[in-house]
């Protein structure tokens, strides 16, 4: 079987699994779990085989024209380069782990069949984006992911938070998709094709007439999909969905799509130095702002959500300095350890009975209750903080090295201003990343107070995937010297300067946070705050749903309450009350967009009811009154009709005489 045939099967198998799962979900529920796991697992095996065959060598292309569309045809095309095959392996492996984890996490959920089918469809859509060689086919997968995210984030639709979060995610990403679509058409108009290879060939010959406009339009869609400033606000609220969905969105799909898209078309963006500077500024604001916000969050999943936004900022920063190899390297590394963090967070929430770090800080013994989650989460947090020799260290260093070379003029793909922006912001973000990673670990696993309730052992399906994903978290970075062929063939090894500098500031951030925690715990009360007592036999998903509805840390109650045990309050000081709300961006958007739209809707409703309806109702009323008057005149009495005729004639005669006299006098 050819490599292209195997590649075509990779997105097709999860799609067929989704259709089969929906078809038999009600009639044969026993087949739902195998149909959720086996197609995705098979796709993972095939994706690995495709990656081995491609070997990081020359890109493999295959295409067939779907239908004649005039001057710009649409092709069903595959483009398999080193980036595509490695990202496909990441997507399929993480999706398989999520499906396996979900079999235990949502074991008694009545909506599990539709959930599993949507996860498979989500996976298939992302794989279509990864392998596609035509932008219109890529757009199909791009939009399907948006629809799937709406349903998956709103899985717990009984809660108002989940309903609001799903709608917000859909609307914000669609807001970015409008200019994104315009940018795609403008790009095709300039280059004469939707094929990625033809577009890149045209760019090298200077065929783009409007490079800055096209790049900025496309960046709007990327900002929405990959949760970059200023369209990042949907991602923290999306934590209202089930934890496995969060792991899938944050690690392998949806948010990774935007970064991957820019990496695929980087020469288009590099054709405009202004666009790269805009991307650099956007990435810098995203990195620093999300780090400050993560340091203030009480909900464990929202901390991880803001950390995802920050790490996506690093990837955007690598693209802003023209190094797509570093960006995709960090994308893959981040996908492994972020999946571990979210899936382990689900175990932590189940064991603690709450998603509040403030409550966990008043519980002792949580690490002993869940050793698998404790150790894997510790490893993943070390990778997140970029501590050597974990994968996050090597991939983050690759970003900083690329920024350093651009800033010093060793690379000329991007302006030096973009390099300095990313280098300085990356180092500041490294301090913040270490701070919130250490804070999360201390509050979750080093709490003091009452013993955490024993909710029993965690299912093997949930704990096994943590160790599976911990392997690349530990070892992927160590292979950096052997996988250069998959990343445009250039070395991604860290330099001594950036390694020492970034590791130093990381250690400073971690040690300062630890010192702040020691100080605050000495002053903290020993009584639990806002803990949710989960039933020992409750399912993890039910615990999370109860935590989301009963404990409202993520939505402003506990987060606004004074918590003397939280080192984040001490470190941020007066900035804490702003950081905890995401610097009031939601309030700003509500004032600038939501309220004006609602006001316009109320005005339209008023005009419709009070003006348009008044005219319509008035016309009917006048007609009805005239009909009533005419009906009353029809008495059927001949004498009445004759009298009316004579009276009318008399009136006309008098009127004629009067007008005749008036005319004669004049």
N, C-alpha and C positions, 0 to 999 in steps of 0.2 A: 504494500500500500504506500502510495507516495506521501511525501511530507505535507503537501497542500491538502490532500484528502484527510489526513489525520487532523490537520489544523481545522478543517471545516467541521469535523465531528466534535471538536472541543466545545464550541458554543451551542451546537445542535443538541447534544445529549442532555444538558440541563433544561433546555427548552422543551424537549420531548418529555422529560421527567415531570416538568411543571404541568403540561397538558394531561399526562396520565394521572398525576396526583389529584388534579381537579376532577377528572372523570370518575375516579373510583373512591374519592374521599368519603362519600356518603354510603355507597353500596358495599364497598369492601375496605373498611378502615384499616384492616390488618396489613394492607399493601402500601399504606401511605408512607411509613417510615423507610422501608426498602426503596421506594421510588424517590424519596428525598435524598437518600445517601448514595445509593449505588451509581446513578447517572453522574452525579458530581464527582464521586470518587474515580469513576472511569475517565471522566474528563481530565482529572488531575493527572492520572497516569499518562494519558495521551499528551497532555501539555508538557510533561517532563520529557517524553519521547521526542516531541517536536523540538524542544529546546536542545536536546542532545544532538539531534540530526542537524539542526541549524548551526550549532556549534559556535555561534558568535561570528560566523563568517559573512559572506556576501548575502545581502537580503534576498529572500525568495518571494517572487511576485507571481500571482495568478489572477486572471480576471475574465469575466464574461459579461457582455453587455446585457443589461436587464431589458431595456426598451429604448427605442429611439426617442430622444427628447429634444431634438433640434440641434442647435450649435454646441450645447454642453451636455454630453451624454452622461448617464448614470450607470456605473458598472458595479457588479457584484465582485469585489476585488479583495484579495488577501495580500498583506504586506508583512512579511515575517523577517524582522531584523532582531538584533540582540535584545533591544529594549522590549519588543513585543513578546518574545518567547519567555523572557524572565518574568515580566509582569503577569502573563497568563498563568505561569506556575504559581505565583503568589496568590492570584485571585482564586484559582481552583483549590489550592491547599487550604486557604483560610475558609472558603465557603464549605468545604467538606467538614472541617472542624466545627464550624458553626452549625451545620446540619446535625452532626453527631451530638454536639452539646445540647441542641434544642430538643432532641428526643427525650432527654431527661428533664430539661428545664421546663418544657411545656407539655409534660407527659399527660396531664389530665385536662389540658385546655381543649375545649370543644371546638375552637377555631384552628386547631393545629393543622388540619389538612390544607386549608387555604393559606395559612402562614407558610408552611413548607413549600407549597407551590410558588408563592410569591418570592421566596428566597431563591428558589431555583431559577425563576424568571429573571430576577435581579442579577444573578450570577451570569446567566446567558447574555443579558444585555451588556454587562461590563466586558465580557469576553468579545462581544461583537465590536465594541469600541476599540479594544486592544488589537485585534487582528485585522480590522477593516483597512482596506487600502483606498476607499472612496469616502469622501466627506459626507455624502448624503446617506450612505449606509451607516456610517458612524453616527450620524444624527439620529437615526432610528433607535440605536441602542442608548444614546444620550437621553432621549425623551422617555423611553421605556423605564429607565432607571428613576426618573423623576416621578412617574406614576407609581412605580412599586414602592418608592420611599414614602409616598403619601399614605398608602394602605398599611405599610409595615410600622411606621412611626405611630400611626393611629390604631395599632392593634388593640390596645386597651381603650376602645372608644367609649366605654362607660364613664371614663373620667374626663372632665372638661379640659384638663391639662393636655391629655393625649390628642383630643380633637383639635384644640387650638394649635398644638405643635405640628401636627400633620398638615393642617391648612397653611400655617406659616411657612413650613419647609417648601411646600408646593408653590406658593405664591412668590416667595423670594427667589427661588431658583428659576421660575418661569419669567420673573422680571429680568433676570440676566440673560435668559434664552432669547428674548426678543432682539436685542442688538446683536447677539451671537449669530442668529439666523441671517440677519441683514449682512453681517460681516462675511459669512460663508458665501452668500450670493455675490457680494462685491469682489471677493477673492476669485471666485469662478469667472466673473465677468472680466477681470484683469488678466487672468492666466488662461482662460478658455477651457478649463477642465475642473472636475471635482476629484480627479485622481491625485492622491498625495504625491506620488513620484513625479507626475507631470507638473504639479504646482511647484515643487521644490526645484525642478529643472528650470522652470520659467523664472523663478526668483533669482537664480544664479545669473541669468541673462539680463536682469534688470527689467522684467516685464511688468512689475507692479507700478501702477501709476499713482496709487494712493496708499502707500505702505503704512503711514501713521494712522490714518483713519481706519483702515482694515484691522490693524493690530489692536487698536483701542476698542473697537466694536467686539472683537473676539475676546478681549480681556474681560469685558463685562460679563460674558457668559461663564468664563473661567472663574471669576470672582464669586459668582453665585453658586456654581457647582462645587468648587473647592473651598468654600467658606472663607474667602479672603476679604479683608476690609475693603469696602464698607458693607458687603453683603454676607457677612459671617454670622449674623445674629440668629439665624435659624438653627444652627448646629447645636448650641447648648440646650435649647428647648427640645430638640429631637430626642433628648435622653428620656423623654416620657415613654418612648417605645421599649419593648423588651431588650434586655441586655445583649442577647446574641445579635439582634438587629444593629445595635450600636457598634458591636465589634465588626460586623460586616461592612457597615457604612464607613467607619473610621479607618479600617485597616486595608480594605481591598477594593471597595467599589465606591461609587458616587464621588466622594471628595478626591479620590485618586484620579478620577477621569479628567478633571480639568488640568492637573499637573501633567498627566500623560499627553494630553492633547497639545499643550504648548511645547512639550519636548519633541513631539512628532513634527510640529511645524515651526520649530525654533528659527530656521532661516527667514521665515516670514516676519517674525517679530524682530529679528536682528537687523532686518532691512531698515528699521526705524530706531535710531538712537533715542529719540524722545520716548518711544513706547517702552524701551528697556528701562529708562529712568523712572517712568511712571510705575512700571512693575516693581522696580527696586524700592521705591517709596512705599508702595502698597504692601510689599513683603515686610519692610522694616516696621511699619506701624502695626501690622498684624502680629509680628513676633513679640514686640514689646508690650503691646496692649493686651494680648491674650495671656502673656506671662503674669502681668499684674492682676488680671481678672482671675486667673487660676489660683493665685495665692490667697484670694479672698473668699473662694467658694466653700460652702459647707457640704454640699452634696458631692459624694465621691465620684459619681458619674459626670457631673458638670466640671469637676477638676480635670478629669481625663478629656472631656470634650474641648475645653479651652487649650489643653496641651496639644490636642490634634491640630487645632487652628494654628498654634505656634509652630509646630513641626512642618505643617504645610507652608508656613511662611518661609522656613528654611529652604524648602524645595523651590518655591517661587523665587527666592533670592538666588539660588544657583542658576535658574533659568535667566534671571535678570542680568547675570554676568556672563551669559552665553555658554554655560557648561551643563548640557543636558545629561551627561553621564553622571555627574555628581547628584543631580536632581533625582534621576531614576534610581540611583544607588540608595539614596536616603529614603525614597518612596518604598522600596522593597524592604529595607531594614526596618523602617518605621512600621510597615504593615505587620511584620512578625511580632515585634514587642508590643505594639498597640493592641493587637488581637489578644495577646496574653493578658494585658492589663484589664481590658473590658470583661473578658470571660472570667478572670479571677475576681473582678469586682462583683460579678453576679454571685459567686460563691460567698464572698465576704458579706454581701447584703443579706443573703439567706441565713448565714450563721449569726450575724449580729441582730437581725430582725429590723434593721433600719439602714437607710442610705446616708445618714447624717454622721459626718466626722466628729461633730461635737458630742454626739451620743456615744460613738465608739471610743472617744478619748476617756469616757467615764466607765468603760468596761475593761476588765482584765482577762487575760487568757485566751484572746481571740486567735493568736498565732498557734497556740497548742490545739485548738479545736479544728483548724483547717490548715494543716502543715503543707499540703500540696499547693494551695492558693498562696500561702505565705511565702514559700520559697520561690515559686515561679514569679509572683508579683514583685518580690525583692529583686530578682534578676532583671525583670523587665523595667523596673524603675531605675536601676543602675544603667541600663541601656538607654533609657529616656534621658537621663542626666549626662550621657556621653562619658561614662567612666570606662577607661580601658580595662580589659580587652574586649568589651562587649560590642555588639554590632553597631549600636548607636554612636559610639565614639568614632569609628572609622568613617561612617557615612556623613556625620556632621562635620568631621574634619575635612572631608572632601569638599564640602560646601565652602568652608572658611578658606581653604587653600585656593579655590577658584576665585573667591572674592579678593584675596590678597594679591594674586597674580594680576587681576584686572585693575586693582587700585594702584599697583606699582608700575603698570604699563607693560607687564610681560605678556598680557593677552589684550588684543585690540578688538575683540568682537563687540564689546560693550564699552560705553564711556567710563572713564576712571571714577566719575562721580557715583555711578552705580556700584562700583566695587567698594569704595569707601563706605557708602551707605550700608551695604550688606555686611561688611566686615565689622563695623562698629555695632550695628544692631544685633548681629549674630553673637558677639561677645556679651553684650548686655542681656540678651535673651538666654544665654547659657547660664548666667548667674540666676536669673529668675526660674529657669527650668529646674536647676538643682534645688532651689529654695522650695518650690511647691512639691517636687518629688519627695524630698526629705520630710516636709510637713505632712504629706499624705501618709507616708509610711509610719511616722511617729504617732500621729493621731489614731490611725487604724489599728496598729499592732503593738503599741506601747502605752495603751490606756491604763488608767489607774482607777480602781473602784470595785464595784461588785463584779463577781465572776459572770462572764457571758453565759447565757443559757445554753445547754447542750441540746442542739437540734438534730443530733444523730450524724452519721457519716454522710459524706457527699457521694452521689452516684458516680460510678466509674466512668460513665460517658462524659461527665463534666470535668473530672480531674485528669483523665488521660490526655485530653486534647491540650491541656495546659502544658504538659511535659513535651508533647509533640511540637508545639509552637515555641517552646523554650529552646529547642535545639538550634534553630536558625538565629534566635535572639543571642545566643552565646557564641555560635561559631561562624555565622555568615560573614562578619567583618574580617575574620582571620583568613578568608579565602580571597581577599581583595587582590592579592598579587596574582591569582590564577584566573580571574574572571574578567580581566581587562578587555579581552576580545569582544565581550558582550556589551561593553560600554565605549563604543567608538574606538577601541584599541588603545586608549591612553590610560596612564597609571592614575590610580585613585588613592595612592598611599599618602598619609599625612606628612606634612613638613614639620621639622623640629620646632620652628618658631610658633606656628599656630597650635601645635599639640601641647606645648608647654604652657602657652598663654591661655588657651581655652580650658585645659584641665585645671590650671591654677585658679581661674575665676570660678570654675565649677565647684572646686573644693571650698573656696571662700564662701560661695553661696550656701553650700550645704552646712558648713561649720557654723556660720552665722545663724542659720535657721535652727540648728541643734541647740546653740546657746540660748536663743530666744525661747525655745521650747522648754529648756530646763528652768528658765526664769519664770515662765508663765505657769508651768505645772506646779511650781512651789506656791503660787497664789490661787490656784484654781480650787473650786469647790469639788467635793468628792461625790456629789449626788448626780445621778444621770439626768441629762437634759434632753427631753424630747424623744426618748427611746420608744420604739414600737415593739411590743412584746408579740413576737410571732409564735404561732402554735408549733410545737415540736414536730408534728407530722405534716406541716403545711408544705406545699410544693414551692420551689424557688420562685416561680413566676407569680404565684399568689402572694408570696411574701413581698415581692417587689411591688406588685399592684397595691397591696395594703400600705406599704411604706410610702408609696407615691400619693396615696389619698389621705392617709392618717398623719404622716409626718411631712410637713410642707417646707422643708429646708430649701428645696430648690426653687421655691416660689415666694420666698421673702419673709417667712415668719421667724424660723430659727436663725436664718442668715442675718437678720437685723437685731437679734437678741445679743446682749453682751456675753461673750464667751472668754473668760480669762485664761482658759487653757490653750487658746489658739495663738500660735506664734505669728500667724499671718497678720493679726490685728496689731501686734507690736511692731512688726517690720514695716507695715504700710502706713501706720499712723492715721492721720486725717484722710489719707487717700483711700482707706479701706472702704468707707461708705460709698464711694464712687465706683471703686473696682468691683464691689460685690454685685452691682447692677449692670456690669459691663459698660461702665462710663455713660450710662443713661442714653445709649444709642436707641434702644427701643422706645424710650419716651420721646426722643427727638423725632424718630420716624413717625411715631403716632401723631405728634403735633404737626409735622410737615406734610404727611401724606394721608394717614388714616383718618384723622378728623376732617380735613378738607374734603376727602372723598365721601365720608359719611354725611357731612354738611350738604354737599352737592346732591347726594342721594335723597336727603330729606327735602331739599328744595324741589327736586324733580317730583317727588311724591306729593308735595303740597300743590305744585302747579297742576299735576295730573288730577288730583282730587278736587281742589278748590277752584281751578280755572277751567281746565278742559272738561271735567265732569259737570261743572256748573253750566257751561254753554250747551253741552249735550243734553243734560237734564232740563235746562230752560227751553230748548227747542221742543223737546217732548211735551213739556208742560203747556207751552203756548198752543201747540197743535191740539192737545187734549182739550184745552179751554175753548178753542174755536169750534172743535167738534161738538162739545157740549152745547155751546150757544146755538149752533146750526141745528143740532138735534132737537133742542127745545122749540125752535121756530117751526119745525115740521109737526104741526098739530093734527093735520088731516081735515081741518075745518075750512070749507070753501069761503065762508064769510070772512074768516080771519085773513086768508090770502088776499081776497079782494080789497079788504080794508087796508092791508099793508101796501097793496099796489096803488090804491088811490092816495094814501098818505105820501108815498114816495113820489108820485107824480106831482102832487101839490108842492112838495119840497123843491122839486126840480123847477117847477114853474116860478115859484117865488125867487129862487136863486137866479133864474134867467132874467127876471124883471129887475132885480137889484143890480146885477152886473151890467144890464143895458143902460140903466140910469147913471151908473158910475162912469161908463164909457162916454155917454152923451155929455155929462158935465165936464169931463176933461177935454 
